[in-house]
């Protein structure tokens, strides 16, 4: 809301301080008024807009503030903010789509976990008393189920401790410099999720760089800003290599090929833009392509998660129920024979 209102007011011709003053004087949305007031005060004290935004609220992350800084340098702050509005809207819609699609699988997973816990902790131990009264050998599935129940009942605290310890060690690993770069690179190779992350980065990279170059900012300056704004350590390293090659006079497409990490199709699109002399338009087309690709991939994943979770829970519960019912009938038959 803040970004959209700021871009509208600046597009209408209002100066920056006057635009912030208009938002500050609103009668509703007190959070926006507070942010606008703090930003306006910092700007009046001589701070840049990007630094004022960073100091006023943690909602403005490094990417946002660096893009605003680029808009200040290039004189295209309204256009940069409008692009941010579009990007934030897309991310918000995608986030809501994913959440809504995962609600049903999450409910199934929770209910299945509760039912499994009830079986393992209460039902199976009670049925063991019946099984022990017969001298017949229980099926393999039933013996495995009883062993799992005993393990879960006696050592659940150790399992929970190992889970917490593993999460803590993994978090410590990915926070170290080497671990951060390893995880940043590995996350892009994960099945299903990796291509989505790559498409998201490429769409954001193309949208932002196209806006910067299209508004007259030098390519090297735009690459430097994107490098600072990229949170993925491995991709930031690729952009560092690209910036170094471009600073030495190399083309952007050739620098991407040497740096690695960029799809060949993307390199070809950039090369076409360089050959035609309209890199900004080529980047905008690439951004639209990867944004569409990201949406399609997310829709496929969300459509796949529900059935997979449902089938997995149904199979686990089905095997457990089958082994229990089979053992009950076998135990009853043994008691009749003994009787």
Long-range contacts (C-beta under 8 A, 24 or more apart in sequence): 1-29, 1-32, 2-32, 2-35, 2-36, 3-81, 3-84, 3-85, 3-88, 4-81, 4-85, 5-32, 6-81, 7-78, 7-81, 7-82, 7-84, 7-85, 10-77, 10-78, 10-81, 11-78, 11-82, 16-43, 16-49, 16-77, 17-43, 17-44, 48-72, 49-77, 62-228, 62-229, 62-231, 63-229, 63-230, 63-231, 66-225, 66-228, 66-229, 67-208, 67-225, 67-229, 69-225, 70-212, 70-217, 70-221, 70-222, 70-225, 71-215, 73-217, 73-221, 74-212, 74-215, 74-216, 74-217, 75-215, 75-216, 76-211, 76-212, 76-215, 76-216, 76-217, 79-211, 79-215, 80-211, 80-212, 80-215, 83-207, 83-208, 83-211, 86-207, 87-204, 87-207, 90-291, 94-294, 94-295, 94-298, 97-298, 97-299, 97-302, 98-298, 98-302, 101-302, 101-303, 101-305, 101-306, 102-302, 102-305, 104-306, 105-305, 105-306, 105-308, 105-309, 105-310, 108-306, 108-309, 108-310, 108-313, 109-309, 109-313, 112-313, 112-316, 112-317, 115-317, 116-316, 116-317, 116-320, 119-149, 119-320, 119-324, 120-148, 120-149, 120-152, 120-153, 121-149, 121-152, 121-153, 123-324, 124-149, 124-324, 125-149, 125-153, 127-324, 127-327, 127-328, 130-328, 130-331, 131-327, 131-331, 133-331, 133-334, 133-335, 134-330, 134-331, 134-334, 134-335, 134-338, 135-334, 135-338, 136-330, 136-331, 136-333, 136-334, 138-327, 138-330, 139-323, 139-326, 139-327, 139-330, 141-319, 141-322, 141-323, 141-326, 142-323, 142-324, 142-326, 142-327, 144-323, 145-320, 145-323, 145-324, 177-233, 180-233, 181-233, 181-234, 181-237, 184-232, 184-233, 184-234, 184-235, 185-234, 187-232, 188-234, 192-297, 192-301, 192-304, 193-301, 195-297, 196-294, 196-297, 196-298, 196-301, 198-263, 199-290, 199-291, 199-293, 199-294, 199-297, 200-290, 200-294, 201-230, 201-232, 201-235, 202-262, 202-263, 202-266, 202-286, 202-287, 202-290, 203-287, 203-290, 203-291, 203-294, 205-230, 206-283, 206-284, 206-286, 206-287, 206-290, 207-283, 207-284, 207-287, 207-291, 209-283, 210-279, 210-280, 210-281, 210-283, 210-284, 210-287, 211-280, 213-279, 213-280, 213-283, 214-280, 214-281, 214-284, 219-246, 219-252, 219-279, 220-246, 220-247, 223-252, 234-261, 235-261, 238-262, 252-279, 266-290
